[in-house]
Amino acid sequence: MKINHLLSAFLVLFSVSIFASISTKEMQALVDLNKSTNGENWNTKWDLNQPVESWYGVIIKENKVVGLDLAANNLEGSINASILDLKFLETLNMFKNKLSGEIPAELFNLTNLISLNLSFNSFTGQLPNTIGNAKSLVSLEIFMNRLSGQIPESIGNLKNLEMLSLFNNALEGELPQGLFQLDNLKELLLNSNYLSGHLDAKIANLTKLENLSLFDNKLKGTIPSLDKLNKLVALNLSLNNFTNFTDDALVNIDRFKLEMYKNNSKEKIRLADKKTSLIAANKNIQGNPVTLTIKE
């Protein structure tokens, strides 16, 4: 029986390789992925007897697989470690499937990877420490999964990163210091996790931020000065345990309307652009912890 399985696998690989313009290793990696994600039940299936160029979502350039877009294609199962053999991969999109298990550490050793989207799946476990190896990443989206543990410190190696979206997971612990070194970030979406500790004043280092969302976590203490973040167009710090502001710069940002809500009450305090209003609100904050909502 084992011999028959091996023979069958060989025949499949042989039948597709005669059409292939890519390496045998890349071909095998694609076949492995198809098998480990229940390819027979994909919405748009691969015909392994046809040239690889015809396979849905596979992007080939100069005889190399540079892109793989299988979003919303009913993939179910896990990502095989042999995906590392797709070493020229620049984009990988597996958004909105039924993938589960841990994210393979090998995935972040794809050093040409620019865009990775594994969102809206059922991945569990922690983000691999190898995440910092994918230094070409510009966009990293793994929201709406079941990830736990802390965000690895090595994320600070992703100097080209412009988009980091990890919302709606179960991530915990303090924000890693490496995060504040990502000075090309434009969008930082970490809401709806269990992140704790203080919001470090180094958040102001991310001067290119346009969208900062940290709502629905367990952050506490004083909201640091955000006056250097002059490109922000969207900011949400609500549903945390902040108790104070560093200064009044936040309420003087004309782009936002700032409202403060008392816990366990629908009563809200609207802050005007006057320092006296901020002082009055701060007194209330010190007596009653609040959440913070900021709207355009």
N, C-alpha and C positions, 0 to 999 in steps of 0.2 A: 504493500500500500504506500509506504514511504517513497519507494522508487517511482511509483506512478505519479505521486505528487511532484517529485523533483523533475520528472520528465515533462509533466504538464507545464510547470513553471518555465522550463527551458524552452519549450515550443512556443509559449506565449512571447517570451522575450525575443526569441529568434524571429518570429513572424513580424514583430514590430520593428526590429532592428534593421531589417532589410530595406525599410523605408526611411530610416532615421537619418537626420542630418546632424544629430547631436551625439555626444559621447555615450558609450555603453553604460557608464556609471550614472549619468544623468537620466538615461532611459530607465535604468533599474530603479532609481529613486522615485520616478514618476509612477512606475508600476507598483512599487511598494506603497506609495501614498494611496493609490487607487484601491489597493487591497485592504489597507488598514483603516480606511474610512468608508468601507462598504460601498464600493464603486458601483455595484450592480443596482443599487437603489438611489443613485444620484438622480436629480431632476434631469440634468443633461449629462448623459453618460459618455464615456470614452469608448470608441471602437478600437480596441488594441490591434486590430488587423489593418487599420488605416494608418497613413503617415502621421507622425506625431504633430506635424504642423496643423493637422485638422482637428486635434483634440481641443475640446472646449476649454477656454481660459488659459491655455498655454501660449506664452509669447516668446518667440525665438528671434534672436538677432545674431547674425554672424555665426550660425551653427551652435548657439549657446542659449540655454533657457534663462531668460532675464526677467520674466514675469509669470505669475500664476494667480489668476483671479477666479476663485471658486465660491464667491459670495452667494449666500442664499441658494445653495445647490444640494441641500439635504445630505451633507457629509456627516457621517456618524461613526464614532470610534476615536482613535487617537492619531497623533502625528508621529510617524516612524522616525527614528533617529537617523535613518539614511538620507533624510532631507538635507543633511550637511553636504551631500554630494552634488546638490544644486548650487555649486559654489559661485556661480555668476548671477544668482538671483538678486534682482534689485527691488522688486515689488512682490509682496505676498499678501493676498486678500482672502481671508476665510470668514468674513463677517457673516453672522446670522446663520449658523449651522448647528449641529448637535455634537460637536466635538467635546471630548471629556478627557479626564486624566490630567497629568501634569504637563506643563509646557516643557518640551525637551530642551535641556541646556544647550544642546548642539545647535539649536536654531539661531542663537545669538553669536555663533561663530561664523555666520555668513557675513563676511566683512564688506560685501558690496550692497548689502540690503539698505535701501533708502526708505521704504515705506512698508510697515508691518501692521496689519489689522486682523486681530483674532477676536474681536468683540462679539458680544451676543452669542456666546457658547456656554459650555459648562465646565471650563477648565478649573481644576482645583490645585491645592498645594501652593507653594510660594513662588514668587518670581525668581528665576535662577540668578545666582551671583554672576553668571556669564553675561548678563544683560549689558554690561559695560564694554563687551568685546565688539558689539555691532556699531562701531564708531561712525559709520556712514549714515546712520538713521537720521532722517529728518522728521518723520512722523511715526509715532508709536501709539497704537490704540488697542487696548485690551479691556475696555469697559464691559459691564454687564456679564461678569463671570462669577466664579466663586473662589477667587484667589484670597489667600490669607497670609499672615506673617508681615514682615516689614518690607518697605521698599529698599532694595539693596543700595548700599553706599556707592557701589560701582556705577550707578546711573549717572554720576557726575562725569563719567568719561565720554558721554554722548554730546560732545560739544556742538554738533551740527543740529541738534534736536530743536524743532520749532513747535511741534505738537506732542503733548503728553496727556493722554486721556485714559485714566484708570478708574473712573467713577463706577459706583455700584458694584463693589466687591466687598471683601471683609478684611481689607488691609488695616494694619494696626501699628502702634508705636509712633515715635516722633518722625517728623519729616527729616530725611537724611541731609547732612550738610552738603553732600555732593549736588543735591538738587539746586542749590543756590549758586552753583557755578555754571549753570546752563543759560548763559546770557543771550542765547539766540531764541529762547522760548517765546512764542507768541500766545500759545494757549496752554494753560495748566488746569486740568480738570480732574480733581481728586475727591469730589463730593460723594457723599453717601458711602463712607467707609467707617472705620473706627479709629482714625488717626487721633493721636493725643499729644499732650505737651503744649508748649508755647509756640506761637508763630514767630520764628526768628526774624529779627530786624533785617537780616540779609535778604529777605524776600525783595527788598528794594533794589537789589543788584540786578534783578530781572527787568531791566528798563524797556525791553521790547514787548513786554506782556500786553496783550490786547484783551484777553479773557482769563480771569482768575476765578475759579470756582472751588471753594473749600467747604461749602455748606453741608450740614448733616454729618458732622464728625464730633470729636470730643476735645477740640482745641480749647485752651483756656488762657487766662491771664489778659495781658494788655495787647490790643491791636497795635502793631508798630506803625510808624509813619509810612504812608504809601505815596507821599507827594512826588517822589521821583518816577512813579509809574504813570507818566503823563500820556501814554498811548492807550490806556485802559478804556475800553468801550463797554465792557461787561464785568461786573464784580459782584460776587455773592459770598458772604461770610456767615450767613444765617444758620440757625440751629446748631450753635456751638455753645461754649460756656465762657465767652469773653466777658470781662468785667470792666474794661476801661479802654480809653484811647491814649496813645502817646501824645498827640497834639490834635488841634482842630483842623488840620489840613484836609482830612478826609471829608468833612462836611462842607468844605468850601469848593469841592469839585463840582463845577456847574453841570457836568454831564449826568449826574446822578441825583435822585431824590433819596434821602436817607431816612429810614424809619427804624425805630427801636421798639421791640415788643417785650413786655414783661412776660416771664415764664408763667405758665398756668393761667394766663389771662389774655383776652383779645384786646385789651387796652393798649394803645400804642402812643409813642411820643414822636412827634415829627420835629426834626431838628432844622432850624433855619440856618442862615449863614452868619449868625451872630454868636460871638463868643459866650455871651450870657446864657444863651440857650444850651450850649454845649456844657457849661458848668452845671447848670440845673440838671441836665440829663445825666452827667457823670455822678452826681450825688445819688440819683436814683439807681444807677448801675451798681454803685458800691453797696447799696442796701439790698438790691434785688437783682441777681444775675439775669441777664437778658440774652436774647439772640439778636442778630443783626441782619437786616435785609437791605440790600442796595439795589435800586432799580434804575434803568435808563430814564 
